[in-house]
Amino acid sequence: MAPIAVDERPAPPKYHEPVQGTVYHGDGREEALLKHLQSLPELQNNPGTQPVLDAIHEFGKGENRYLMSVGDTKGTGIEKLINEKKPKLVLELGSYVGYSAICFSRHLPKIHPNSVYPANWTGDAKEDKAGYISLEKSEVYAATARGAIELAGLGDVVKIVTGSSTPSLKNLRKTLNLPRPIKFDMVFIDHLKPLYTNDLKVMEEEGLIAPGTIIVADNVVKPGNPAYLSYVRATPEQKRAMLARPPLKTQPPVTPNPSDPSDWETAFCDGPLEETLWTPVESDGVTGRGDPDLVYSSEMIGGWDPYTGERDACEVSVCLRKESS
Ligand SMILES: C[S@@+](CC[C@H](N)C(=O)[O-])C[C@H]1O[C@@H](n2cnc3c(N)ncnc32)[C@H](O)[C@@H]1O
């Protein structure tokens, strides 16, 4: 595993205290954000994507306006990755108000100018499809995201699917009328932290993740996700041994993050895999066994929360190959 890629830029200014344990979404701020964006004269008439991202970020600086977006520092690292790896089909878990969807999807039409985007997809398996599919549980947040994405001129490029992620993933091919196999080139996981591992396993089973897919998981330092890191850093042998054990009916104690930040690079390489035998209730009864034979190579991209100045990172895992068991 490569070391944490250090972001050389200074930490962003601190606009809010850490929000954990407080109400930091769902109190009307997302609807207020949409109204605000739609009221700004400079965002009407195709302003491009950056002014919309800047306006979302500015709004989030206000009192009780913190937004749980990926933000600029981690976002820039992922944008670099997109421009380097040139994914055609990108899947996101957790749209929220659309910041990451705008930030990442804006590169697709430049990289793949001749491809067909979701607004014009047909069922034709031979079609040269590109696009950004984003899953969001909340109708309210999805409405804000759609509005912001329209203002950014990306309405044809991004498709938001509302509903709980796990059943949405099970039904995704049908919902989007996509042929099988349909592998996504990149997946951005940024929804409910305990769901990361179960949903990753569901995507493996559904063939949405396969050799070549790059998976970027946000917030693996703040608040952290030891079970997820253990899964993507485990060997096929470790995963097979784990699957031989019965599923857990209750959530086991969550393993804490390492106390020394320099340990992040190697932490969880032999981590709490047993925690992934528990399926959160939010999975709506869909249990993922996953494909233990998939081999990943992982590294972290460092950055900061865009408003609190807390250090955070994304785990970038490349699916290298499928080992025969
Ligand atoms: C951290 S925010 C996403 C931020 C967004 N990716 C960005 O960077 O702009 C997490 C989002 O996941 C959504 N979410 C939570 N549980 C979900 C589930 N089971 N299925 C789909 N979305 C879910 C929340 O409603 C919230 O909008």
The ligand as a Gaussian input file, in Angstrom:
#p B3LYP/6-31G(d) Opt

LIG

0 1
 C      -22.050000      13.125000       3.325000
 S      -23.537000      13.378000       2.463000
 C      -23.034000      13.277000       0.767000
 C      -22.228000      14.472000       0.310000
 C      -22.020000      14.571000      -1.169000
 N      -21.467000      13.340000      -1.717000
 C      -21.072000      15.706000      -1.464000
 O      -19.866000      15.525000      -1.243000
 O      -21.528000      16.752000      -1.891000
 C      -24.367000      11.843000       2.715000
 C      -25.677000      11.687000       1.978000
 O      -26.027000      10.305000       1.994000
 C      -27.425000      10.209000       2.090000
 N      -27.769000       8.883000       2.608000
 C      -27.733000       8.437000       3.876000
 N      -28.136000       7.157000       3.934000
 C      -28.417000       6.782000       2.677000
 C      -28.881000       5.573000       2.089000
 N      -29.133000       4.496000       2.804000
 N      -29.061000       5.553000       0.764000
 C      -28.799000       6.629000      -0.007000
 N      -28.380000       7.794000       0.503000
 C      -28.176000       7.880000       1.824000
 C      -27.812000      11.332000       3.043000
 O      -29.191000      11.649000       2.910000
 C      -26.859000      12.426000       2.591000
 O      -27.473000      13.229000       1.636000

